[in-house]
Amino acid sequence: MNIDMLYRKALEIGFNADEFRNVLKEFKNRLEFDHVLRNKRIIIIAKNINKAVFFGDIHGDIETLYALLKKINIEDLINNQWYIVFLGDYIDRGYQQIETIAFIAMLKNAYPSNIITLRGNHEPYKNLEPYPHDYPNHLVYKFGRDEGLDLYELSREIFDLMPLALYIPSKILAVHGGPPIIRIIKYNNIDDILTLEEDLEAIEDILWSDPIEDESIEYSLSYRGAGKLWGLPITLKTLEKLNIKLIIRGHEPVEGYKLSHKGKVITLFSMKGYYGNTIASCLKLSLDELDNVENNIVHV
């Protein structure tokens, strides 16, 4: 399906509750299929992904997302077996949250094998609600109280089906916030580190944590009230124990992107305006060439 058609359709869906519900239901079905395919694990372990484009936080900024997708020529990339990986935070803060989640859902519905939608902290996990969380208010304002709250419940079911991380052995770990810090310290076996379905602290770390430029401490409590601030020692342990070269993440408002921990952590931010940033970026990357990631940043 043509990206321009999907974009125009997403803008229309922002005013049509029935169409929005239909798109969300198909999106849920796609995610349920993926969930069963990976034996209901919340981490994707993929050995066959060699080319991917990574997007950071969107936060309801469909215009910037559309501009980035056009600039990378998403249709040609998908036709050439590239993957598109979203790192979470599709909603809250921006003015076009409904349109944005509809756009991303339709991308997944149109290209189910090539689109990966990770969960961010603004796709709330139980008992870990972010602030502000104004997505339900947008739904009620647009569609009325009963319709809006019903669509919010459907959205929450979708969020619960989103994977928390993408792990590609010998290459990368892609998450919204950070690695599962305590499991990285505690375990040496990759399967033990990444089997975290019942570990709420690890889930919180993945959704909420941030890197800090400190070469001495492993981690400290986060100013966010959830997750942790992790230092270079945790990054080095993560790279060693998971046998990877790079951590790719979102979560932090930056001018498009930021490199941390000697270039081994890259933060992406793919929306503009709300935080005063003037640049939004994505990362178009051959995963066999991870030494010069800055050369692969795409800006709008």
Contacts in CASP RR format, 6 or more apart in sequence:
PFRMAT RR
TARGET T0000
AUTHOR 0000-0000-0000
METHOD contacts of the structure
MODEL  1
MNIDMLYRKALEIGFNADEFRNVLKEFKNRLEFDHVLRNKRIIIIAKNIN
KAVFFGDIHGDIETLYALLKKINIEDLINNQWYIVFLGDYIDRGYQQIET
IAFIAMLKNAYPSNIITLRGNHEPYKNLEPYPHDYPNHLVYKFGRDEGLD
LYELSREIFDLMPLALYIPSKILAVHGGPPIIRIIKYNNIDDILTLEEDL
EAIEDILWSDPIEDESIEYSLSYRGAGKLWGLPITLKTLEKLNIKLIIRG
HEPVEGYKLSHKGKVITLFSMKGYYGNTIASCLKLSLDELDNVENNIVHV
1 106 0 8 1.000
1 110 0 8 1.000
2 75 0 8 1.000
3 66 0 8 1.000
3 69 0 8 1.000
3 70 0 8 1.000
3 74 0 8 1.000
3 75 0 8 1.000
6 103 0 8 1.000
6 106 0 8 1.000
6 107 0 8 1.000
6 110 0 8 1.000
7 62 0 8 1.000
7 66 0 8 1.000
7 103 0 8 1.000
9 102 0 8 1.000
9 106 0 8 1.000
10 62 0 8 1.000
10 99 0 8 1.000
10 100 0 8 1.000
10 102 0 8 1.000
10 103 0 8 1.000
10 106 0 8 1.000
11 62 0 8 1.000
11 96 0 8 1.000
11 99 0 8 1.000
12 19 0 8 1.000
13 19 0 8 1.000
13 20 0 8 1.000
13 23 0 8 1.000
13 98 0 8 1.000
13 99 0 8 1.000
13 102 0 8 1.000
14 20 0 8 1.000
14 96 0 8 1.000
14 98 0 8 1.000
14 99 0 8 1.000
14 102 0 8 1.000
14 142 0 8 1.000
15 142 0 8 1.000
17 142 0 8 1.000
17 143 0 8 1.000
17 147 0 8 1.000
17 148 0 8 1.000
17 151 0 8 1.000
20 98 0 8 1.000
20 102 0 8 1.000
20 143 0 8 1.000
20 151 0 8 1.000
21 151 0 8 1.000
21 154 0 8 1.000
23 102 0 8 1.000
23 105 0 8 1.000
23 106 0 8 1.000
23 109 0 8 1.000
24 101 0 8 1.000
24 102 0 8 1.000
24 105 0 8 1.000
24 151 0 8 1.000
24 154 0 8 1.000
24 155 0 8 1.000
24 158 0 8 1.000
25 154 0 8 1.000
26 105 0 8 1.000
26 109 0 8 1.000
27 105 0 8 1.000
27 108 0 8 1.000
27 109 0 8 1.000
27 158 0 8 1.000
28 154 0 8 1.000
28 157 0 8 1.000
28 158 0 8 1.000
28 161 0 8 1.000
30 108 0 8 1.000
30 109 0 8 1.000
30 112 0 8 1.000
31 108 0 8 1.000
31 117 0 8 1.000
31 158 0 8 1.000
31 161 0 8 1.000
31 162 0 8 1.000
32 161 0 8 1.000
33 112 0 8 1.000
34 112 0 8 1.000
34 161 0 8 1.000
34 163 0 8 1.000
35 161 0 8 1.000
35 163 0 8 1.000
38 44 0 8 1.000
38 45 0 8 1.000
38 163 0 8 1.000
40 197 0 8 1.000
41 163 0 8 1.000
41 195 0 8 1.000
41 197 0 8 1.000
42 163 0 8 1.000
42 164 0 8 1.000
42 165 0 8 1.000
42 196 0 8 1.000
42 197 0 8 1.000
42 203 0 8 1.000
43 163 0 8 1.000
43 164 0 8 1.000
43 165 0 8 1.000
43 166 0 8 1.000
43 167 0 8 1.000
43 194 0 8 1.000
43 196 0 8 1.000
44 116 0 8 1.000
44 163 0 8 1.000
44 165 0 8 1.000
44 166 0 8 1.000
44 167 0 8 1.000
45 167 0 8 1.000
45 169 0 8 1.000
45 194 0 8 1.000
46 166 0 8 1.000
46 167 0 8 1.000
46 168 0 8 1.000
47 168 0 8 1.000
47 169 0 8 1.000
49 83 0 8 1.000
49 166 0 8 1.000
49 168 0 8 1.000
49 287 0 8 1.000
50 286 0 8 1.000
50 287 0 8 1.000
50 288 0 8 1.000
51 77 0 8 1.000
51 80 0 8 1.000
51 81 0 8 1.000
51 82 0 8 1.000
51 83 0 8 1.000
51 285 0 8 1.000
51 286 0 8 1.000
51 287 0 8 1.000
52 82 0 8 1.000
52 83 0 8 1.000
52 84 0 8 1.000
52 85 0 8 1.000
52 285 0 8 1.000
52 287 0 8 1.000
53 72 0 8 1.000
53 74 0 8 1.000
53 77 0 8 1.000
53 82 0 8 1.000
53 83 0 8 1.000
53 84 0 8 1.000
53 85 0 8 1.000
53 282 0 8 1.000
53 283 0 8 1.000
53 284 0 8 1.000
53 285 0 8 1.000
53 298 0 8 1.000
54 85 0 8 1.000
54 87 0 8 1.000
54 174 0 8 1.000
54 248 0 8 1.000
54 268 0 8 1.000
54 282 0 8 1.000
54 283 0 8 1.000
54 285 0 8 1.000
55 65 0 8 1.000
55 68 0 8 1.000
55 84 0 8 1.000
55 85 0 8 1.000
55 86 0 8 1.000
55 87 0 8 1.000
55 268 0 8 1.000
55 270 0 8 1.000
55 282 0 8 1.000
56 86 0 8 1.000
56 87 0 8 1.000
56 88 0 8 1.000
56 89 0 8 1.000
56 250 0 8 1.000
56 268 0 8 1.000
56 269 0 8 1.000
56 270 0 8 1.000
56 282 0 8 1.000
57 87 0 8 1.000
57 88 0 8 1.000
57 89 0 8 1.000
57 250 0 8 1.000
57 251 0 8 1.000
57 253 0 8 1.000
57 269 0 8 1.000
57 270 0 8 1.000
57 271 0 8 1.000
58 64 0 8 1.000
58 65 0 8 1.000
58 86 0 8 1.000
58 88 0 8 1.000
58 89 0 8 1.000
58 90 0 8 1.000
58 100 0 8 1.000
58 104 0 8 1.000
58 270 0 8 1.000
58 271 0 8 1.000
59 89 0 8 1.000
59 90 0 8 1.000
59 91 0 8 1.000
59 92 0 8 1.000
59 93 0 8 1.000
59 94 0 8 1.000
59 97 0 8 1.000
59 100 0 8 1.000
59 122 0 8 1.000
59 271 0 8 1.000
59 274 0 8 1.000
60 90 0 8 1.000
60 91 0 8 1.000
60 92 0 8 1.000
60 93 0 8 1.000
60 94 0 8 1.000
60 95 0 8 1.000
60 96 0 8 1.000
60 97 0 8 1.000
60 99 0 8 1.000
60 100 0 8 1.000
60 101 0 8 1.000
60 271 0 8 1.000
61 94 0 8 1.000
61 96 0 8 1.000
61 100 0 8 1.000
61 270 0 8 1.000
61 271 0 8 1.000
61 272 0 8 1.000
61 273 0 8 1.000
61 274 0 8 1.000
61 280 0 8 1.000
62 96 0 8 1.000
62 99 0 8 1.000
62 100 0 8 1.000
62 103 0 8 1.000
63 96 0 8 1.000
64 270 0 8 1.000
64 271 0 8 1.000
64 272 0 8 1.000
64 280 0 8 1.000
64 300 0 8 1.000
65 100 0 8 1.000
65 103 0 8 1.000
65 104 0 8 1.000
65 270 0 8 1.000
65 271 0 8 1.000
66 103 0 8 1.000
67 280 0 8 1.000
67 300 0 8 1.000
68 270 0 8 1.000
68 280 0 8 1.000
68 281 0 8 1.000
68 282 0 8 1.000
68 298 0 8 1.000
68 300 0 8 1.000
71 298 0 8 1.000
71 300 0 8 1.000
72 282 0 8 1.000
72 284 0 8 1.000
72 298 0 8 1.000
74 84 0 8 1.000
77 84 0 8 1.000
77 284 0 8 1.000
78 84 0 8 1.000
78 111 0 8 1.000
78 114 0 8 1.000
81 114 0 8 1.000
82 114 0 8 1.000
83 114 0 8 1.000
83 115 0 8 1.000
83 116 0 8 1.000
84 107 0 8 1.000
84 111 0 8 1.000
84 114 0 8 1.000
84 115 0 8 1.000
84 116 0 8 1.000
85 116 0 8 1.000
85 118 0 8 1.000
85 166 0 8 1.000
85 174 0 8 1.000
85 248 0 8 1.000
86 104 0 8 1.000
86 115 0 8 1.000
86 116 0 8 1.000
86 117 0 8 1.000
86 118 0 8 1.000
87 118 0 8 1.000
87 120 0 8 1.000
87 174 0 8 1.000
87 175 0 8 1.000
87 176 0 8 1.000
87 248 0 8 1.000
87 249 0 8 1.000
87 250 0 8 1.000
87 251 0 8 1.000
87 268 0 8 1.000
88 117 0 8 1.000
88 118 0 8 1.000
88 119 0 8 1.000
88 120 0 8 1.000
88 122 0 8 1.000
88 123 0 8 1.000
88 162 0 8 1.000
88 176 0 8 1.000
88 250 0 8 1.000
89 120 0 8 1.000
89 121 0 8 1.000
89 122 0 8 1.000
89 123 0 8 1.000
89 176 0 8 1.000
89 250 0 8 1.000
89 251 0 8 1.000
90 97 0 8 1.000
90 100 0 8 1.000
90 101 0 8 1.000
90 104 0 8 1.000
90 117 0 8 1.000
90 122 0 8 1.000
90 123 0 8 1.000
91 97 0 8 1.000
91 100 0 8 1.000
91 101 0 8 1.000
91 122 0 8 1.000
91 123 0 8 1.000
91 135 0 8 1.000
91 155 0 8 1.000
92 122 0 8 1.000
92 130 0 8 1.000
92 132 0 8 1.000
92 133 0 8 1.000
92 134 0 8 1.000
92 135 0 8 1.000
93 132 0 8 1.000
93 134 0 8 1.000
93 274 0 8 1.000
94 271 0 8 1.000
94 274 0 8 1.000
97 134 0 8 1.000
97 135 0 8 1.000
97 138 0 8 1.000
98 138 0 8 1.000
98 139 0 8 1.000
98 142 0 8 1.000
101 155 0 8 1.000
104 115 0 8 1.000
104 117 0 8 1.000
105 158 0 8 1.000
107 115 0 8 1.000
108 115 0 8 1.000
108 117 0 8 1.000
116 163 0 8 1.000
116 166 0 8 1.000
117 162 0 8 1.000
118 162 0 8 1.000
118 163 0 8 1.000
118 164 0 8 1.000
118 165 0 8 1.000
118 166 0 8 1.000
118 174 0 8 1.000
118 175 0 8 1.000
118 176 0 8 1.000
119 125 0 8 1.000
119 159 0 8 1.000
119 162 0 8 1.000
119 163 0 8 1.000
119 164 0 8 1.000
119 176 0 8 1.000
119 207 0 8 1.000
120 162 0 8 1.000
120 176 0 8 1.000
120 177 0 8 1.000
120 207 0 8 1.000
120 251 0 8 1.000
121 128 0 8 1.000
121 130 0 8 1.000
121 176 0 8 1.000
121 177 0 8 1.000
121 207 0 8 1.000
121 208 0 8 1.000
121 226 0 8 1.000
121 251 0 8 1.000
122 130 0 8 1.000
122 133 0 8 1.000
122 135 0 8 1.000
123 159 0 8 1.000
123 162 0 8 1.000
124 130 0 8 1.000
124 133 0 8 1.000
124 156 0 8 1.000
124 159 0 8 1.000
125 159 0 8 1.000
125 203 0 8 1.000
125 204 0 8 1.000
125 207 0 8 1.000
128 204 0 8 1.000
128 207 0 8 1.000
128 208 0 8 1.000
128 226 0 8 1.000
135 152 0 8 1.000
135 155 0 8 1.000
136 148 0 8 1.000
136 149 0 8 1.000
136 152 0 8 1.000
139 147 0 8 1.000
139 148 0 8 1.000
139 149 0 8 1.000
139 151 0 8 1.000
139 152 0 8 1.000
139 155 0 8 1.000
140 148 0 8 1.000
140 149 0 8 1.000
142 148 0 8 1.000
143 151 0 8 1.000
164 175 0 8 1.000
164 176 0 8 1.000
164 196 0 8 1.000
164 203 0 8 1.000
164 206 0 8 1.000
164 207 0 8 1.000
165 173 0 8 1.000
165 174 0 8 1.000
165 175 0 8 1.000
165 194 0 8 1.000
165 206 0 8 1.000
166 172 0 8 1.000
166 173 0 8 1.000
166 174 0 8 1.000
166 175 0 8 1.000
167 173 0 8 1.000
167 174 0 8 1.000
167 194 0 8 1.000
167 242 0 8 1.000
167 244 0 8 1.000
168 174 0 8 1.000
168 244 0 8 1.000
168 287 0 8 1.000
169 190 0 8 1.000
169 242 0 8 1.000
169 243 0 8 1.000
169 244 0 8 1.000
170 243 0 8 1.000
170 244 0 8 1.000
170 245 0 8 1.000
171 244 0 8 1.000
171 245 0 8 1.000
171 246 0 8 1.000
171 287 0 8 1.000
171 290 0 8 1.000
172 244 0 8 1.000
172 245 0 8 1.000
172 246 0 8 1.000
172 247 0 8 1.000
172 248 0 8 1.000
172 287 0 8 1.000
172 290 0 8 1.000
173 179 0 8 1.000
173 238 0 8 1.000
173 242 0 8 1.000
173 244 0 8 1.000
173 246 0 8 1.000
173 247 0 8 1.000
173 248 0 8 1.000
174 247 0 8 1.000
174 248 0 8 1.000
174 249 0 8 1.000
175 206 0 8 1.000
175 247 0 8 1.000
175 248 0 8 1.000
175 249 0 8 1.000
176 206 0 8 1.000
176 207 0 8 1.000
176 249 0 8 1.000
176 250 0 8 1.000
176 251 0 8 1.000
177 205 0 8 1.000
177 206 0 8 1.000
177 207 0 8 1.000
177 208 0 8 1.000
177 209 0 8 1.000
177 210 0 8 1.000
177 249 0 8 1.000
177 250 0 8 1.000
177 251 0 8 1.000
178 205 0 8 1.000
178 206 0 8 1.000
178 209 0 8 1.000
178 210 0 8 1.000
178 211 0 8 1.000
178 230 0 8 1.000
178 247 0 8 1.000
178 249 0 8 1.000
178 251 0 8 1.000
179 205 0 8 1.000
179 206 0 8 1.000
179 209 0 8 1.000
179 230 0 8 1.000
179 234 0 8 1.000
179 235 0 8 1.000
179 238 0 8 1.000
179 242 0 8 1.000
179 247 0 8 1.000
180 193 0 8 1.000
180 194 0 8 1.000
180 196 0 8 1.000
180 199 0 8 1.000
180 202 0 8 1.000
180 203 0 8 1.000
180 205 0 8 1.000
180 206 0 8 1.000
181 202 0 8 1.000
181 205 0 8 1.000
181 209 0 8 1.000
181 218 0 8 1.000
181 219 0 8 1.000
181 228 0 8 1.000
181 230 0 8 1.000
181 234 0 8 1.000
182 201 0 8 1.000
182 202 0 8 1.000
182 205 0 8 1.000
183 192 0 8 1.000
183 193 0 8 1.000
183 194 0 8 1.000
183 196 0 8 1.000
183 199 0 8 1.000
183 202 0 8 1.000
184 193 0 8 1.000
184 234 0 8 1.000
184 237 0 8 1.000
184 238 0 8 1.000
184 241 0 8 1.000
185 218 0 8 1.000
185 234 0 8 1.000
185 237 0 8 1.000
187 193 0 8 1.000
187 241 0 8 1.000
188 241 0 8 1.000
190 241 0 8 1.000
190 242 0 8 1.000
190 243 0 8 1.000
193 241 0 8 1.000
193 242 0 8 1.000
194 242 0 8 1.000
196 202 0 8 1.000
196 203 0 8 1.000
196 206 0 8 1.000
204 226 0 8 1.000
204 227 0 8 1.000
205 227 0 8 1.000
205 228 0 8 1.000
207 226 0 8 1.000
207 227 0 8 1.000
208 222 0 8 1.000
208 224 0 8 1.000
208 225 0 8 1.000
208 226 0 8 1.000
208 227 0 8 1.000
208 228 0 8 1.000
208 251 0 8 1.000
209 219 0 8 1.000
209 222 0 8 1.000
209 227 0 8 1.000
209 228 0 8 1.000
209 229 0 8 1.000
209 230 0 8 1.000
209 251 0 8 1.000
210 222 0 8 1.000
210 224 0 8 1.000
210 229 0 8 1.000
210 230 0 8 1.000
210 251 0 8 1.000
210 252 0 8 1.000
211 229 0 8 1.000
211 230 0 8 1.000
211 231 0 8 1.000
211 235 0 8 1.000
211 249 0 8 1.000
211 260 0 8 1.000
211 261 0 8 1.000
211 265 0 8 1.000
211 267 0 8 1.000
212 220 0 8 1.000
212 229 0 8 1.000
212 230 0 8 1.000
212 231 0 8 1.000
213 231 0 8 1.000
213 232 0 8 1.000
213 260 0 8 1.000
213 261 0 8 1.000
214 231 0 8 1.000
214 232 0 8 1.000
215 231 0 8 1.000
215 232 0 8 1.000
215 233 0 8 1.000
216 233 0 8 1.000
217 231 0 8 1.000
217 233 0 8 1.000
218 230 0 8 1.000
218 231 0 8 1.000
218 233 0 8 1.000
218 234 0 8 1.000
219 228 0 8 1.000
219 229 0 8 1.000
219 230 0 8 1.000
219 231 0 8 1.000
219 234 0 8 1.000
220 228 0 8 1.000
220 229 0 8 1.000
221 227 0 8 1.000
221 228 0 8 1.000
221 229 0 8 1.000
222 228 0 8 1.000
222 229 0 8 1.000
223 229 0 8 1.000
231 261 0 8 1.000
232 261 0 8 1.000
232 262 0 8 1.000
235 247 0 8 1.000
235 260 0 8 1.000
235 261 0 8 1.000
235 264 0 8 1.000
235 265 0 8 1.000
236 261 0 8 1.000
236 264 0 8 1.000
238 244 0 8 1.000
238 247 0 8 1.000
239 245 0 8 1.000
239 246 0 8 1.000
239 247 0 8 1.000
239 264 0 8 1.000
245 264 0 8 1.000
245 290 0 8 1.000
246 264 0 8 1.000
246 265 0 8 1.000
246 266 0 8 1.000
246 290 0 8 1.000
246 293 0 8 1.000
247 264 0 8 1.000
247 265 0 8 1.000
247 266 0 8 1.000
248 266 0 8 1.000
248 268 0 8 1.000
248 283 0 8 1.000
249 265 0 8 1.000
249 266 0 8 1.000
249 267 0 8 1.000
249 268 0 8 1.000
250 267 0 8 1.000
250 268 0 8 1.000
250 269 0 8 1.000
251 267 0 8 1.000
252 258 0 8 1.000
252 267 0 8 1.000
252 269 0 8 1.000
253 269 0 8 1.000
253 275 0 8 1.000
253 277 0 8 1.000
254 267 0 8 1.000
254 269 0 8 1.000
254 277 0 8 1.000
255 269 0 8 1.000
255 277 0 8 1.000
255 278 0 8 1.000
255 279 0 8 1.000
256 268 0 8 1.000
256 269 0 8 1.000
256 270 0 8 1.000
256 277 0 8 1.000
256 279 0 8 1.000
256 280 0 8 1.000
256 281 0 8 1.000
256 297 0 8 1.000
256 299 0 8 1.000
257 266 0 8 1.000
257 267 0 8 1.000
257 268 0 8 1.000
257 269 0 8 1.000
257 281 0 8 1.000
257 283 0 8 1.000
257 294 0 8 1.000
257 297 0 8 1.000
258 266 0 8 1.000
258 267 0 8 1.000
259 265 0 8 1.000
259 266 0 8 1.000
259 267 0 8 1.000
259 293 0 8 1.000
259 294 0 8 1.000
260 266 0 8 1.000
260 267 0 8 1.000
263 293 0 8 1.000
266 283 0 8 1.000
266 293 0 8 1.000
268 281 0 8 1.000
268 282 0 8 1.000
268 283 0 8 1.000
269 277 0 8 1.000
269 280 0 8 1.000
269 281 0 8 1.000
270 280 0 8 1.000
270 281 0 8 1.000
270 282 0 8 1.000
271 280 0 8 1.000
272 278 0 8 1.000
272 279 0 8 1.000
272 280 0 8 1.000
272 300 0 8 1.000
279 299 0 8 1.000
279 300 0 8 1.000
280 299 0 8 1.000
280 300 0 8 1.000
281 297 0 8 1.000
281 298 0 8 1.000
281 299 0 8 1.000
281 300 0 8 1.000
282 297 0 8 1.000
282 298 0 8 1.000
283 293 0 8 1.000
283 296 0 8 1.000
283 297 0 8 1.000
283 298 0 8 1.000
284 296 0 8 1.000
284 297 0 8 1.000
284 298 0 8 1.000
285 293 0 8 1.000
285 296 0 8 1.000
286 296 0 8 1.000
END
